[in-house]
């Protein structure tokens, strides 16, 4: 004969139920399936042995986390050791989660079973639990489940490192896309405005600065000495500002209509705004990386962007091969010294040379 007990974890506490003794557990399956919806018939098969309520919502959350991670909490250990029979070989404990069942069997020595008739019994217990425990109403049970569910989910979201990691990965992808878009749009502005003022391309190399200057100058024929001071602020170089002014007076570019100039200035302003947003996103990314992976950021600096995007996260980036993430040796300018050190160490080890030769 086998004495079957079933452990039921609820938001209000632990419950231990006992079933009538049978020679084979599988023989209970048809009876349980038949009476699981009827409280009277279900009482004839299942009876409540013990119930241990949680002292507080914090204790309930700690126990829920332990059960989900497959860890036997001290409250659960004390509950089972107190209410289960001392002869462990004659006891079969049914549990809903295989992980917690394996942990109980390993730490406490009780034989545990999951699935099959256990799942049907737990379905009936879940349905009639407020009737099995005295003083527990359906409304209070639902409130406890709702509160524990919110606390459990909030804790999982709060301590999920991958959530922050995903924000960084998305920022890196957006930053790479912005670099491509800004470069493409800037080339379009250079080509478009170059018909009117081709000499400006050779003077200004930076894309964002070129768009700002093109937006400021507009029609090159209107550029004069009065605008030279503002031009120096944009270029941050007095010589370049003077060169732009001189080039505008002797430019070989074509004349441009007012409507074409309006479109060029409008498109240039979009490129400038994208560049400013790209700069703010870069600052945000550096701040995030210094919080999540400060050591990695300090070690390889800007190269962490590409490595993190390729590997899919901070943790993967720290354990993958460096050649898979940073194939360019320029990322590590002193990488060639590692090979020399290894060769010298091998020669010294076999006695061919002195280590300091």
C-alpha positions in Angstrom: 0.0 0.0 0.0 1.2 3.5 -0.9 0.3 6.6 1.1 0.1 9.5 -1.3 0.5 13.1 0.0 0.2 16.1 -2.3 2.0 19.5 -1.7 0.0 22.5 -2.9 1.7 25.9 -3.0 -0.8 28.8 -2.8 -0.3 32.6 -2.3 -1.6 32.3 1.3 0.5 29.4 2.3 1.5 25.7 2.0 -1.1 23.0 2.1 -0.5 19.2 2.5 -3.2 16.9 1.4 -3.5 13.1 1.8 -5.3 10.6 -0.4 -6.7 7.2 0.4 -4.3 4.3 0.3 -4.1 2.3 -2.9 -1.9 -0.4 -4.3 -1.2 1.5 -7.5 -1.3 5.3 -7.9 -2.5 4.9 -11.5 -5.8 3.4 -10.1 -6.7 6.8 -8.7 -6.7 8.5 -12.1 -10.3 7.5 -13.2 -11.8 8.3 -9.8 -10.1 11.7 -9.5 -11.1 12.7 -13.1 -14.7 11.8 -12.3 -15.0 13.7 -9.1 -12.7 16.7 -9.5 -15.6 19.1 -10.3 -17.8 17.8 -7.4 -16.7 19.1 -4.0 -18.5 16.3 -2.1 -17.0 13.5 -4.1 -13.6 15.2 -4.1 -13.7 15.3 -0.2 -14.1 11.5 -0.2 -10.8 11.0 -2.0 -8.7 14.0 -0.8 -8.5 15.4 2.8 -6.5 18.3 4.1 -3.7 17.2 6.5 -2.1 20.5 7.3 -2.0 24.1 6.3 0.8 26.6 7.0 -0.1 30.3 6.2 2.6 32.8 5.3 3.4 35.3 8.0 3.5 38.2 5.5 3.5 39.1 1.9 7.3 39.4 1.9 7.6 35.8 3.2 5.1 34.7 0.5 7.3 36.3 -2.1 10.5 34.7 -0.8 8.8 31.2 -0.8 7.4 31.8 -4.3 10.9 32.7 -5.6 12.4 29.7 -4.0 9.8 27.3 -5.5 10.2 28.8 -9.0 14.0 28.4 -8.7 13.7 24.8 -7.5 15.1 25.6 -4.0 13.7 24.2 -0.8 12.9 27.2 1.5 13.4 26.8 5.2 9.6 27.3 5.8 8.8 24.5 3.3 11.4 22.2 4.9 10.0 22.7 8.4 6.4 22.2 7.1 7.2 18.9 5.4 9.3 17.5 8.2 6.6 18.4 10.7 3.6 17.0 9.0 4.8 14.1 6.8 5.2 10.6 8.4 8.5 9.7 9.8 8.8 6.6 7.6 9.9 8.2 4.4 10.0 5.0 2.3 6.2 4.5 2.7 5.4 8.1 1.7 5.0 9.3 -1.9 4.8 13.1 -2.2 3.1 14.6 -5.2 4.3 18.0 -6.4 3.4 20.2 -9.4 6.9 21.4 -10.4 9.5 18.8 -11.2 12.4 21.1 -10.1 11.1 21.5 -6.6 10.3 17.8 -6.5 13.9 16.9 -7.3 15.1 19.3 -4.7 12.9 17.8 -2.0 13.9 14.3 -2.9 17.5 15.2 -2.8 17.5 17.2 0.5 14.7 15.6 2.5 14.7 12.0 1.1 11.0 11.8 0.2 10.0 10.1 -3.1 8.3 12.7 -5.3 6.1 12.3 -8.3 4.7 14.8 -10.9 2.3 14.6 -13.7 -0.5 12.1 -14.4 -2.9 11.8 -11.5 -1.0 14.4 -9.5 -1.9 17.1 -12.0 -5.5 16.1 -11.8 -5.5 16.2 -8.0 -3.8 19.7 -8.0 -6.4 20.9 -10.5 -9.2 19.8 -8.0 -7.4 21.3 -5.1 -6.9 24.6 -6.9 -10.6 24.7 -7.7 -11.8 23.8 -4.2 -9.0 25.3 -2.1 -11.1 28.0 -0.4 -13.5 25.3 0.7 -10.8 23.0 2.0 -9.2 25.6 4.3 -11.3 27.0 7.2 -11.7 30.8 7.3 -10.5 31.2 3.7 -12.9 32.8 1.2 -12.7 32.8 -2.5 -12.3 36.6 -2.5 -9.4 36.6 -0.1 -7.7 33.8 -2.0 -8.0 35.8 -5.2 -6.6 39.0 -3.6 -3.7 37.1 -2.2 -2.9 35.6 -5.6 -3.2 39.0 -7.3 -0.9 40.7 -4.7 1.7 37.9 -4.9 1.6 37.9 -8.7 2.3 41.6 -8.9 5.1 41.4 -6.4 6.7 38.4 -8.1 6.5 40.0 -11.6 7.8 43.3 -10.2 10.8 41.6 -8.7 11.5 39.6 -11.8 11.5 42.8 -14.0 13.5 44.7 -11.4 16.3 42.2 -11.1 16.4 41.1 -14.8 19.8 42.3 -16.0 19.0 41.3 -19.6 16.3 44.0 -19.6 19.0 46.7 -19.2 21.2 44.8 -21.6 18.4 44.8 -24.3 18.1 48.6 -24.0 21.8 49.0 -24.7 21.7 46.6 -27.6 18.8 48.5 -29.2 20.7 51.8 -28.6 23.8 50.4 -30.3 21.7 49.2 -33.3 20.1 52.6 -33.6 23.4 54.4 -33.3 24.9 52.3 -36.1 21.8 53.0 -38.3 22.1 56.7 -37.5 25.7 56.7 -38.6 24.8 55.2 -41.9 21.8 57.5 -42.5 23.7 60.7 -41.5 26.6 59.7 -43.8 24.1 59.1 -46.7 22.2 62.2 -46.2 25.3 64.3 -45.8 26.6 63.1 -49.1 23.3 64.0 -50.7 23.6 67.6 -49.2 27.2 67.9 -50.4 26.3 66.8 -53.9 23.1 69.0 -54.0 24.7 72.1 -52.6 27.9 71.5 -54.5 26.2 72.5 -57.7 25.9 76.0 -56.3 29.1 76.2 -54.1 31.5 73.3 -55.1 34.5 74.8 -53.3 33.0 74.3 -49.9 33.4 70.5 -50.1 37.2 70.8 -50.1 37.3 73.3 -47.2 34.9 71.5 -44.8 35.4 67.8 -44.2 33.0 67.1 -41.3 29.5 66.2 -42.5 27.5 67.9 -39.7 29.6 71.1 -39.9 29.1 71.2 -43.7 25.3 71.0 -43.3 25.3 73.7 -40.7 27.4 76.0 -42.9 25.3 75.2 -46.0 22.2 76.1 -44.0 23.7 79.3 -42.8 25.2 80.5 -46.1 22.3 79.8 -48.3 23.0 81.8 -51.5 26.7 82.3 -51.7 26.3 85.7 -53.3 24.8 87.0 -50.0 27.9 86.0 -48.0 29.8 89.0 -46.9 32.1 90.4 -44.1 29.2 90.9 -41.7 28.6 87.1 -41.6 32.3 86.2 -41.1 32.1 86.2 -37.3 29.1 83.7 -37.3 31.0 81.7 -39.8 34.0 81.5 -37.5 31.7 80.2 -34.7 30.4 77.4 -37.0 33.9 76.3 -38.3 35.7 77.1 -35.1 38.6 78.1 -37.3 39.2 81.7 -38.5 41.4 80.6 -41.4 38.6 78.3 -42.8 36.0 81.0 -42.4 38.2 83.4 -44.4 38.8 80.7 -47.0 35.0 80.1 -47.4 34.4 83.8 -47.8 37.1 84.1 -50.5 35.9 81.0 -52.3 32.3 82.3 -52.4 33.5 85.4 -54.2 35.3 83.5 -56.9 33.1 80.3 -57.0 32.5 78.6 -60.3 29.2 77.1 -59.1 25.9 77.7 -60.9 23.2 80.1 -59.7 20.4 78.5 -57.7 16.7 79.4 -57.5 15.0 80.3 -54.3 12.8 77.2 -54.2 15.9 74.9 -54.6 17.6 76.7 -51.9 14.7 76.3 -49.5 14.7 72.5 -50.1 18.5 72.3 -49.5 18.2 74.3 -46.3 15.3 72.2 -45.1 17.1 69.0 -45.8 20.3 70.3 -44.2 18.4 71.2 -41.0 17.1 67.6 -40.8 20.7 66.2 -41.1 21.8 68.6 -38.4 19.0 67.5 -36.0 19.9 63.9 -36.7 23.5 64.6 -35.8 22.5 66.3 -32.6 20.3 63.4 -31.7 23.1 61.0 -32.5 25.4 62.8 -30.1 22.8 62.7 -27.3 22.3 59.0 -27.9 26.0 58.4 -27.8 26.2 60.1 -24.5 23.3 58.1 -23.2 25.0 54.9 -24.4 28.3 55.7 -22.7 26.4 56.4 -19.4 24.5 53.1 -19.6 27.6 51.1 -20.5 29.5 52.6 -17.6 26.7 51.4 -15.3 26.2 47.9 -16.7 29.8 47.0 -17.7 32.3 49.6 -16.4 35.3 47.3 -16.6 34.6 46.3 -20.1 34.0 49.9 -21.2 37.2 51.1 -19.6 39.2 48.3 -21.2 38.2 48.6 -24.8 36.3 51.9 -25.0 34.3 52.5 -28.2 35.1 49.0 -29.5 32.6 47.6 -27.0 29.7 48.9 -29.1 30.5 46.6 -32.0 31.4 43.7 -29.8 28.3 43.9 -27.8 26.0 44.1 -30.9 27.7 41.1 -32.5 27.7 38.9 -29.4 24.2 39.9 -28.3 25.0 41.1 -24.8 27.6 42.0 -22.2 27.9 38.5 -20.7 28.4 36.9 -24.1 30.9 39.6 -25.1 33.1 38.7 -22.1 33.3 35.0 -22.9 33.6 34.9 -26.7 36.8 34.8 -28.7 38.3 38.2 -29.4 38.9 37.3 -33.0 35.2 36.8 -33.6 34.3 40.2 -32.2 37.3 42.4 -32.9 38.9 41.0 -36.1 40.7 44.3 -36.8 44.0 44.4 -34.9 43.8 48.2 -34.7 41.2 47.8 -31.9 44.1 46.6 -29.8 47.2 48.4 -30.9 49.5 46.5 -28.5 48.1 43.0 -29.4 51.3 42.1 -31.4 53.3 42.3 -28.1 51.4 39.3 -26.8 52.8 37.0 -29.4 56.3 38.2 -28.7 55.9 37.6 -25.0 54.5 34.1 -25.5 57.4 33.2 -27.9 60.0 34.5 -25.4 58.4 32.7 -22.6 58.5 29.4 -24.5 62.2 29.8 -25.4 63.0 30.6 -21.8 61.0 27.5 -20.6 62.9 25.1 -22.8 66.3 26.7 -21.9 67.1 28.1 -25.3 67.5 31.7 -24.1 67.3 34.0 -21.1 63.9 35.5 -20.4 65.4 39.0 -20.4 67.5 38.7 -23.5 
